[in-house]
Amino acid sequence: MGEYRKPENQEDLNTNFEQIHPLMDATMAYYASARCLYCYDAPCIEACPSGIDIPLFIRQIRTGNLPGAARTIYNSNYFGHICGKVCPTEVLCEGACVYTEQDVEPVEIGALQTYACDHAIRHDIRLYDLPEANGKNVAVIGAGPTGIACACELRLLGYDVDVFEAKAHPSGLALHGTAPYKITNEEVLDEVAWLQRQFGFRTHYGKRITPPDLRKMESEYDAIFLGIGLGHTRMPPVEGTDLPGCEGAITFIERVKLDPLSAYPGDRVVVVGGGNTAMDAASESARLGARSVTLVYRRSRAEMNAYDFEYDLVKQAGVEPLFHYTPLRILGEDKVTGVELARTHIVDGKLSVMDDQRMTIPCDAVIMATGQSKQTGYFADLDIHVDSKGRIVVNALGQTSNQKYFAGGDAVNGGAEVVNAAAEGKIAARGIHASLAEAE
């Protein structure tokens, strides 16, 4: 393998984790925006979960109205810069571009979106004037995309807003769980800081809010929004997952984001999973200098949940895929030394393990990308209903079974994109406004 050497300094990191979507300059944006046909019935708008008027903001870029373009974007999606870089545009807006029907490269919508938003952030352009306070307050639990989006919309509606975040930084998985080659920490934090200056919501970091805390907050706030996301990686029931060297993908990716020079996983790495998180963990392991990275998935390539472009990034990084295998146990005494796998096949549409066909891969690290646990225990004493998959049940307004509480993001959708979380936070803010107005 050896596609990348182990980084020893920031310069090495910048090389290994070079941005796959670098920022456009003015000339690039001018010519890219000129390609748009400004469709009247634009399929790109329909494909965007937040409903951004894409032809309008591209026309505004083309005519030099960058503040107007940024406002068009932020009117629909408060994480315009971040989503421009991390959204799977290949399967959303750009995937719906009419050019694709002619086998022509689509308009670079994501890059143009980032370009306009970056201009507003770097020049600290004020796009919004806040209304007078309406005398009501809302607590937002979680400073991820859905919580911040909810806070921004609530401030535009005149509410006083306190955002409580357990971690020391905002933006949830947008900061802690997004691969460094997609977006830098600085870009994420700069957008949130700009939003805070725009909308003036208060943030309280290092504040882990418990259910008893929430019960107390019920008498202190007019409404409470839950944007708490999902839990840690759900480990499979196999022996050895507690060994040093075996960790969940969410934990590993967070280490890479916050302290990449100390996140080296080992010379030989096995990543288990077939989703986009598994792709990130495998690609990041390779970019940190691992000599070999093996991606193990229990089904076929066609059955993987990962997007095609994510899998292509993994292949480009030199990762070796191994399909139709599943881990039986993690080997080692004081630390991971290998993983024993069994062959799998499909019987009557169900996965079956062939215990008589086994193989062992020596390795220094095993990273499990096997899904995140739901935080169902958190809601047990709050009269908040969850469905059979552990997701919070909400109505069209984002309101839970406990009328005091609203929710959005991964805790509701089970794990989706940043753009989905931002859209749901905005919907819930409007739901809070409608609900409180009706109660007057």
PEKANOR-V959300 format. One record per backbone hydrogen bond with DSSP energy under -1.0 kcal/mol. CO is the residue of the C=O (numbers start at 1). NH is the residue of the N-H. E is the energy in kcal/mol with one decimal. If there is no record, write none. Layout:
<<CO NH E> <CO NH E>>
//
This chain:
<<9 13 -2.1> <10 14 -2.6> <11 15 -1.6> <12 16 -2.8> <13 17 -3.0> <15 18 -1.1> <25 29 -2.5> <26 30 -2.1> <27 31 -2.2> <28 32 -2.6> <29 33 -2.5> <30 34 -1.2> <32 35 -1.0> <33 36 -1.1> <42 46 -1.1> <43 47 -1.6> <45 48 -1.0> <48 51 -1.7> <52 54 -1.9> <53 57 -2.0> <54 58 -2.2> <55 59 -2.2> <56 60 -2.2> <57 61 -2.0> <58 62 -2.5> <59 63 -1.8> <60 65 -2.7> <61 64 -1.7> <64 66 -1.4> <65 69 -2.0> <66 70 -2.6> <67 71 -2.4> <68 72 -2.3> <69 73 -1.9> <70 74 -3.1> <71 75 -2.2> <73 76 -1.4> <73 77 -2.5> <79 83 -3.0> <80 84 -1.8> <82 85 -1.0> <82 86 -2.7> <83 87 -2.0> <87 89 -2.4> <88 91 -2.1> <89 95 -1.6> <92 96 -1.2> <97 100 -1.7> <98 101 -1.1> <99 102 -2.0> <99 104 -2.0> <100 103 -1.4> <107 109 -2.4> <108 112 -2.2> <109 113 -2.5> <110 114 -2.3> <111 115 -2.2> <112 116 -2.1> <113 117 -2.2> <114 118 -3.0> <115 119 -1.7> <116 120 -1.5> <117 121 -2.3> <118 122 -3.1> <119 123 -1.9> <120 125 -2.4> <121 124 -1.2> <136 160 -2.7> <137 222 -2.1> <138 162 -2.0> <139 225 -3.1> <140 164 -3.0> <141 227 -2.8> <143 171 -4.2> <144 148 -2.9> <145 149 -2.3> <146 150 -1.9> <147 151 -2.3> <148 152 -2.5> <149 153 -2.2> <150 154 -2.3> <151 155 -2.1> <152 156 -1.8> <154 159 -2.5> <155 158 -1.4> <158 134 -2.9> <160 138 -2.5> <161 202 -2.3> <162 140 -3.1> <163 204 -2.9> <164 142 -3.2> <165 207 -2.8> <167 206 -2.1> <171 174 -1.9> <172 175 -1.2> <172 176 -3.0> <173 177 -1.4> <179 182 -2.0> <179 183 -1.4> <181 20 -2.8> <184 188 -1.7> <185 189 -2.7> <186 190 -2.6> <187 191 -1.8> <188 192 -1.9> <189 193 -2.5> <190 194 -2.2> <191 195 -2.5> <192 196 -2.3> <193 197 -1.9> <194 198 -2.3> <195 199 -2.7> <196 200 -2.4> <202 163 -3.3> <204 165 -2.6> <210 214 -2.2> <211 215 -2.3> <212 216 -1.7> <213 217 -2.2> <214 218 -1.5> <216 219 -1.2> <217 220 -1.2> <217 221 -2.2> <223 139 -2.0> <224 406 -2.6> <225 141 -3.2> <226 408 -1.7> <232 373 -2.9> <236 238 -2.4> <239 330 -3.7> <240 243 -1.7> <243 246 -2.0> <244 336 -2.2> <245 366 -2.4> <247 368 -2.6> <248 252 -2.2> <249 253 -3.1> <250 254 -1.9> <251 255 -2.0> <252 256 -2.2> <253 257 -2.2> <254 258 -2.5> <255 259 -2.6> <259 262 -1.6> <260 263 -1.4> <267 292 -2.2> <268 364 -2.9> <268 365 -1.5> <269 294 -2.7> <270 367 -2.8> <271 296 -3.2> <272 369 -3.1> <274 306 -2.0> <275 279 -1.7> <276 280 -2.2> <277 281 -2.5> <278 282 -2.4> <279 283 -2.7> <280 284 -2.8> <281 285 -2.0> <282 286 -2.0> <283 287 -2.3> <284 288 -1.4> <285 290 -1.8> <286 289 -1.7> <292 269 -2.7> <293 320 -2.8> <294 271 -3.0> <295 322 -3.0> <296 273 -2.7> <297 325 -1.7> <299 324 -1.5> <301 304 -1.4> <307 311 -2.0> <308 312 -2.3> <309 313 -1.6> <310 314 -1.6> <311 315 -2.3> <312 316 -2.5> <313 317 -1.3> <314 319 -1.9> <315 318 -1.6> <320 295 -2.7> <322 297 -2.4> <324 344 -2.3> <326 342 -2.5> <329 340 -2.6> <331 337 -2.5> <331 338 -1.1> <337 363 -1.4> <338 331 -2.8> <339 361 -2.4> <340 328 -3.5> <340 329 -1.3> <341 359 -2.2> <342 326 -2.1> <343 354 -3.3> <345 352 -3.0> <347 350 -2.0> <350 347 -3.2> <352 345 -2.3> <353 355 -1.0> <354 357 -2.1> <357 343 -2.8> <359 341 -3.6> <361 339 -1.9> <365 270 -2.3> <366 247 -2.1> <367 272 -2.7> <368 249 -2.9> <371 234 -3.8> <373 231 -3.3> <375 378 -1.2> <376 379 -1.2> <379 382 -1.9> <379 384 -1.1> <385 393 -2.3> <387 390 -2.0> <391 387 -2.5> <395 398 -2.0> <398 407 -2.4> <399 395 -2.0> <402 405 -2.6> <404 224 -2.2> <405 400 -2.6> <406 226 -3.1> <409 412 -1.9> <409 413 -2.8> <410 414 -2.0> <411 392 -2.7> <417 421 -1.9> <418 422 -2.6> <419 423 -2.1> <420 424 -2.4> <421 425 -2.2> <422 426 -1.7> <423 427 -2.2> <424 428 -2.4> <425 429 -1.8> <426 430 -2.0> <427 431 -2.0> <428 432 -2.8> <429 433 -2.2> <430 434 -2.5> <431 435 -2.7> <432 436 -2.7> <433 437 -2.0> <434 438 -2.1> <435 439 -1.6>>
//
